[in-house]
Amino acid sequence: MSSKIPILPSKEVVRILQKLGFIKISQKGSHAKYKNYVTNRICIVPMHYEIAKGTLISILEQANIELEDFLNHL
């Protein structure tokens, strides 16, 4: 399963989250907070050059997004 998980730049992760209805509500240092007002879910995205596989899994769990749904928006 881990081979399906890409290593992406944070800008790409944010772009997909925004497509899925997430809006940036705040940022503290290098970590931005995004909220989906429909599902009332919040996720934290580190604004680093690349998002590691484990970090991406954590973001998707916070956002309650399936990996396949996320990958369909690439």
Buried (B, 14 or more C-beta within 10 A) or exposed (E): EEEEBBEBEBEBBBEBBBEBBBEEEEEEEEEBBBBBEEEEBBBBBBBEEBBEBEBBBBBBEBBEBEBEEBEEEE
